[in-house]
Amino acid sequence: MKNSKMYRLYKSGNLWVVGAVAVAGVAVSANTTQVSADTVSNADTQAVKTTDATQNDKQVQLTASSTDTTTDKVTTDDATKSATVSSTAEKSTVPTTAGSSVTQDQAKDAVDKAQDTVKSDADTASKAGVDVTSGKTTDVTINDDNASSKTNEVLSDLNKQDQAVKDATAKQQANDQAYQTATTEKTDATKQGQADLDNATSDLDKQVDTSEKDGITVNVEVAQSSPEYKDLSGLEGQDLLEAMAYNINLYKQAIADGVASEKADTETLAKLTAEYQQKQADYAKANADRDEAVEKGQSDLNNATSNLDKQVEASKNAGLDVSVEVSKVSPKYTDLTGLEGQDLLNAMAYNLDLYNKAVASGVASEKADAETLAKLTAEYQKQVADYEAKKAAVDKANADKKAAYEKAAYEKAAYEKALEDYMNGTNHTTSMTAQTQTDASSGQYQTFMNATVDQNTGEFTLGHDMNDGVHIIGHGVLKGKVNWNIVSNGDGTETVTISSIELYSYTYTNAYQNQAVNQNINFHVYDNDGNELFSVYHDGNTTFSKTINKTAQINKAFKISPNETSPLTQVVVVDDNWIWNTHGQVSTQIKNTNVAPKAPTYEQDPVKPTAPKATVHHVQVVAPDKGQAPAVPVASVKKVTVADMPNADKPQPQKVAVHYYNIKKTPKVEKTATPETPKAVETASILPTTHASENQGGVFLSAMAGLASLGLAFGISKKGKKPN
């Protein structure tokens, strides 16, 4: 005995499962051409075996699919469980025996009824989509002796054919049901999944639209989810249902992931949008607060400035010297760059507090300036009023005095003449001074130098002595003239111009013999620029005179008031060189001697008050900057699409072949003493032959026994109960 394994669907409770049934292959040896009543021909055996083998192949495919070890990754609560379908057929109702003693009529009637059942089941199979083919009708001749055995053989074969038809029908119906169920479940899952995904996408689209209207840049990507679906090609029955359930779960998981992803994107985008809206609102509020504060602050400053300007104008009209300066106040504001939300509001509030304080301080400063200026103006106006009152009194008193004075015409004429002389006078006095710088200003060798000038002509003499350490041995005299010009300015002042100096001569007069060892005497005269005008060398023992006749330009002018003396002006430089060198400068100056006539004694005018000088300030406060608009967020969202599940293949029609029998009855024949032995060829005439040798009959019988056991195995699961 050899064990093999085949697979079939059976029902356990509400679930369809796949099980293996051990089939025993029984080897039966037969060396005779005789067959028993339940033995079928080799040809029938081959036909039945072929049909069952086809079904067995289908069942193995189901098993291979149902035992797939691919990991199911679907973890959602609504994971689809595979539907179940049964391909187990009802037991054939065709009897396998007609009884041990039947008549030919009974045998024919039994076969005809059995064939009607097979034909009815075949028609049902065809309507169910099974490809039913009918073979050639086999003639079977029976007689009274073999009616039971032949009928049993035919019925047994018809039973197997009917069972094969029922199995094919059940398989076809199971496959069709699995196809419809799988297709429906796919359609339902796709419809629901797409609806869920569409709802999530719609919510996401609405949020994207809302966000974009609020100014947010939203990048929308499309993400394709492609689950690793199982290939449904060629799958049928439970394999198809399980594979479809697997795919649906993958699809649902992908949908759930897509919905979750889009929902998360929607929520994130909504949160981002709300935050951006809040930042926009905070930005608007911060700037609105700023504009309101600046508008009020500017108004307060403008009012204070206007009041101050009015006071400035009034003070200027009153004679005050008022200057206006601009003071610009720049508080140390917080930089608003990059600030958003509450940070922006806090910083803006801080800046506005600084601004308001600066404005208040500026308003107070301008108000104080206006008050101070008003007070100063009032004081000055009082001083002016007092001055004008005193001036009016003095003017009246002086006018009275002048009127009394003018009554004396002579005195008036004399005064006016004296006044005219004074205004145009060029009266003056002139003096010359000789200054020396010498080491012999005292002691044994002291020397002297002096100068005089003629007031009218300007001629001068410069005298000096010569000392040998014992006596004054002689005197030197330099003569010349200072040229000047005096012009009256018409108001008693004079313009004096010292134009040049003329040198006439130099005379030396000896008084004693020179007793000094050193008798190298030399005398030099220079102009103000250091140019030598005259020089003479002698020993001091002889009297002599030298003519010079040289002029040096001076050109210095002065304006001098009455009783004022011009600055001492150098006109010539003299060097008297000998034992001790005597250096000197000759200078002149002129005094204005004009004297104003004595006018009547008038009352002194009161001192006019000096107009005060004041400086006021226009205060300008630098306004805080506006806040920066919040940065526009850039968001990325994904719209998820889920690849469609593969469609189930429409099941191929099951194929089954049937053939029928034509029972021919044999007229009744009287029995002879010696009955004939049945021929083997008659047995072969009952069922189709394969033309195999009779010696192979045992092998076919073994196959038939195995198939019979297989048929039995298929029949035990339902226990006569019709499938639902």
Secondary structure, DSSP 8 states (H G I E B T S, - for coil): -EEEEEEEEEEETTEEEEEEEEEEE------SS---TT---HHHHHHHHHHHHHHHHHHHHHHHHHT---------TT---------------S-S---SS--HHHHHHHHHHHHHHHHHHHHHHHHTT-EEEE---EEEEE-TTTHHHHHHHHHHHHHHHHHHHHHHHHHHHHHHHHHHHHHHHHHHHHHHHHHHHHHHHHHHHHHHHHHHHTT-EEEEEEEEE-------TT--HHHHHHHHHHHHHHHHHHHHHHHHHHHHHHHHHHHHHHHHHHHHHHHHHHHHHHHHHHHHHHHHHHHHHHHHHHHHHHHHHTT-EEEEEEEEE-------TT--HHHHHHHHHHHHHHHHHHHHHHHHHHHHHHHHHHHHHHHHHHHHHHHHHHHHHHHHHHHHHHHHHTT-HHHHHHHHHHHHHHHH---EEEEEEEEEEES-SSSTT---EEEEE-TTT-EEEEEEEEE-SSSEEEEEEEEEEEEEEEEE-SSS-EEEEEEEEEEEEEEEEE-S----S---EEEEEE-TTS-EEEEEEE-SSS-EEEEEEEEEEEEEEEEE-TT-B---EEEEEEEEESSS-EEEEEEEEEEE--------------------EEEEEEEEE------------EEEEEEEEE------------EEEE--EEEEE-------SS-----HHHHHHHS------GGGHHHHHHHHHHHHHHHHHHHTTTTT----
